[in-house]
Amino acid sequence: MLQPQALKILFRTSLVTAGVVVLYQLANLFLVYHYFKYEYALVIAVIIALASGIFLTKKYGINNETNDVVENPLDKLTAKELQILKLIHEGKTNKEIAAINFVELTTIKTHVNNLYGKLEVNDRKAASKIYAQHAFSTKSSFSPPPENS
């Protein structure tokens, strides 16, 4: 079932469309197109459509300032950064993480610094806290299920 606001919009749009059709028929009846070039009439119709679109968007459009959707900060991370953050949360050191991933220690430090920047934190404890808060909130049905450790 449609919401009351959607029904109002639908009703108003229907009335405007009906009004446009009536005006078109009246224009044909009084042979208005003999007095105006076709291009001018087309430009006027486009301007009216544009103005009504702007009006309807301002009146009924989604207001981004009142959008209460909370973004998951972990969505900003790459798969590798997320894997490293999980290991940080488990208490692993950079050296242990490097050994697990078969990479150099500097590579892990680069990943850690990148994820600090994306999560807007300065240390492992804050990053681990964010991981604990948001790790198991899945955004999509296509996301893999959380791992049980």
N, C-alpha and C positions, 0 to 999 in steps of 0.2 A: 504494500500500500504506500502511496506517495505521502510525503510529509505535507502539512498544511502550507508551508512556505513554498514548496515545490509546486503545489497546486495553484497557488496565487500567481507564480511566475508563468506557469503553463497557461492559465486563463488570460493573463495580460498579454502574453505573446500571441495567443490566438486572436484576441481582440485587435491587436495591432495588425496582424496579418489580414484579418477580415477587412479592416479599414483600408489597407493598401489595395486589396482586391477591388473594393468599392470605388476607391479613387481612380484606379486604372480603368474600370468600366465607365465611370463618369467622363474620364479623359477621352475615351473612345467615342462616347455618346456625343460629346460636344466638339469632337474633332480637334482637340487641343494639339495633337501632334502636327497639324498643319501649320501652327504658329511657331513651334519650336523644332529645332533640329533634333534628330534622334540622339546624337552624342550628348547634347545638353541635358536631355531628359535622363539619360543614363548616368551622367555625372551627378545630377541632383539625387537620383535614387541611391547611388553609392554613398554620397555624403550623409543622407538620412540614415542609411543602414549603419554607417560608421558611428555616427552620433548616438544612435540608439544602443549600439554595442558598448560604447564607452559608458553611457549612462547606466545600463544594466550591470556592467561589470563593477562600477563604483558602488552601486546600490546593493547588489546581491553577491558580489564576488567574494572569494575567500580572503580574509584579512590575515596576512602573514604575521602580524604582530600578536594576534590572539591565538595563534596556532600552538596548541599545548602538546604537540608531539615531542617526546623526549628522545633525542638521538642517542644511540648507543655509541660511546666513544671507541669501542673496539672495532666498529665498522670501518674506521679510518685506517686500520692496520692491515699490512699485507699478511699473507698466510705465514710466511717465515717469521715476521715480527710477532704475530700472535702465538706461534709455537714457542718462541724465545720468552715471551711474556709468561706463558704457562710454566715454563721451566723456572723462571725467576720466582713466580708465585710458589713453586714447590721448594724454593730455598736453594736452588743450585747457584754456584758461583759462575762467573764468566768463563773461567778455565774449564769447569765441568761442562758447561753448555757448548763450548768450542769442541771438546772431545766428543760429546754426543753427536754433534752435527758434522764432525770431520772437517772443520774449517779452522782458520787461524783465529787467535784471540782478538786481533784487531778487527776482523770481520764481525765478530760478536759485539765488540764495543761500538762499532758503527751502527749495527742494528738496534742496540740498546739506546744509543743516543737518538736515533730516528724515532723510536717508539716513545721516548720521553717527550720529544718535541710534539708528536701527534697527540699524545695524551695530556700535554701541558703540565707535566710533573718534573721534579728535579731529582728524585731518588727512587730506589727499588721498592721501598716500603709504600710510597704513594701509588706507584704503578701496580703493585700487587693488590692494594686495596681496591683500585678501580677494576682490576681483573676479577676480584672476588665479588664485587657488586654486580658486574655486567656479563660475566662469562656464560651464564646459563640462560640468558634471555635471547631466544632465537627470534629473528626477524622474519624469516621466510620458511615455508614448508620445504623449500629446496635445501635449506641449511642442514648439515649433518647433525645428528643428535649429539648432545654433549657426552664426552667420554667419562666413564665411571672409573676413577682411580682407586 
